Amino acid sequence: MQIHPVVQAVTDRIRAKSADTRSAYLAQVDAMAQRPPQMRSMGCANIAHAVAGVPANDKLRIVEIKGPNVGIVTAYNDVLSAHAPLQRYPDILKDEARKHGATAQVAGGVPAMCDGVTQGMPGMELSLFSRDAIAMGTAVALTHDTFDAALMLGVCDKIVPGLLIGALHFGHLPMVFVPAGPMTSGLSNNDKAKVRELAAQGLVGREKLLEAEMAAYHDAGTCTFYGTANSNQMLLEAMGLHVPGNAFINPEDGARELLTREAMRTVLDITAGKRFAPIGRVVDERCIVNAMVALLATGGSTNHLIHWVAVARAAGIAIDWNDFEQLSSVVPLLARVYPNGAADVNQFQAAGGPGYVIGQLLAAGLMHGDVLTVRAGGLAAYASVPRVEAGQLVWQAATESGDDSVLRPVSAPFSPTGGLKLLTGNLGRSVIKVSAVPADRHVLRAPAWVFDSQDALQEAFKSGALEQACQTNGYNGVVCVVRWQGPRANGMPELHKLTPPLAVLQGKGYQVALVTDGRMSGASGKVPAAIHVSPEALAGGPLAKIESGDLVLLDAETGIMQAEVDSAVWEARPLATIPAEQLRANGRGLGRELFAGFRRNALSAEEGACTWLSN
């Protein structure tokens, strides 16, 4: 199938603007790949240190037989339900390596925090920056330089992008990503959201709310909504960095251990001397475009408009929100998974999952099929689903949707365009997840109410002042502007706890929206939310100019985000400053002092909020 002209045009533009940085990156990858294996050439004391802790037979394989040695970087902890199953993976992977004359060592562990635990808490202010800390931890692990390949064990929000950024800084190594799968379905996401809204109104107490939350989040595995963690897994499939179909198999499913073992076999098959596929070559411009298309076609997490910009940068590739916007104009929405629909990821998988989506997009010429992947055969290998027959894995083409309320073909999509929209105007540049917002809420005009923190908005809701403003300002609504939430101000936390109160007001018939330089996470829901506003207010962005009472137009159909203030008045208006005590508090307690350099050096959201690059 010939590639769609818009997809090709975006790919060509990305290639052209990345020519110098990508060329420099590949030169470094090739130089590193051409070195002799370091375990063969380093000093005897170095080698002795590297193998001192491994079993005798593994020492023999490494030192005498000189078999491949695979580094394992793991994000295991049992605070994250999605990562708890990873505890036993290293032993499984080492066992499989030995069966093939190879060895494996845990090169290192990286931090992994749960945004669900820290949501609305000060710890959330380290969440975005934990991505770059994970990338650094990955680099520390692999800097031992004793590996012929590596496996990346991680699933959730910032963890996969962090592992991927770190991995791309070792682009000469073949690498495969190894997930653990989603938890089985519990209380539905819609029912959970209803209880949250009742709690926001004080109609149910803490006991009922906790009961609902624990019925929803009840077991090991990824949360079942299509947030950032599960979007990560969809994108890794689209990039050809998984064993095909690995993303959404439950942790206790009989196929899970077989898929984990297959990951070791897969990475051994792409080491030097075989079908060499180092990650720096796998992740090229076409691979990045495939990930962007997969995100748009499934209504995935808005966080990836930050994370995948950073991932691309790590491979010497420059993308921005204009690229997402142009792709979104031709990529149809094929999936309805909560918060874009009622289904959870288990129902998505049962309907055909990533294999069906990738197959449809390839057939329509909306993805590049002729790419290097960790499996032979290009991206076509990922248009399938795995199953177990007689104790062995087999893959079956995913040609039909098992449920057209969850997955539809390109010929009859839920929407002819993707799930994300770029907004521009005198308030800056922003994105909105339109796939989750009812069509009658895509355009809104109402006065602004400016808040300096998410807590201030919560208080205005609890006191009844926010609803009163909606009733009395003549517009039957309000645009809540929450500023000082960008990377430099406080680490750009997710503001997901603002969804229930705003959803309550919207449910009462008011026109409400959120505009913020913070994030709303992959769980962005039915309330219109213009997020990631760039430049952020602390960096002199126009959110520092807006005042309560200014009329704001939010138009997700034409892509406008505008304060309707006379241009001369707007230009003359001075920039507000963040309250000094608030700024000081943002850097105190719970380890936030250690991240002062991250806040100081962070680029804008559209530049990936990277902290390892200077402005």
Secondary structure by P-SEA (a helix, b strand, c coil): ccccaaaaaaaaaaaaaaaaaaaaaaaaaaaaaacccccccccaaaaaaacccccaaaaaaccccccbbbbbbccccccccccccccaaaaaaaaaaaaacbbbcccbbbbbbbccccccccccccccaaaaaaaaaaaaaaccccccbbbbbbbccaaaaaaaaaaaaaccbbbbbbbbccccccccaaaaaaaaaaaaaccccaaaaaaaaaaaaccccccccccaaaaaaaaaaaacccccccccccccccaaaaaaaaaaaaaaaaccccccccccccccaaaaaaaaaaaaaaccccccccaaaaaaaaacccccaaaaaaaaacccccccccccccccaaaaaaaccaaaaaaaaaaacccccccccccccccccccbbbbbcccbbbbbbccccccccccccccccccccccbbbbbccccccccccccccccccbbbbbbbbbccaaaaaaaaaaaaaaaaaacccccbbbbbbcccccccccccccccaaaaaaaaaaaccbbbbbcccccccccccccccccccccccccccccccccccbbbbbcccccccccccaaaaaabbbbbccaaaaaaaacccccccaaaaaaccccccccccccccc
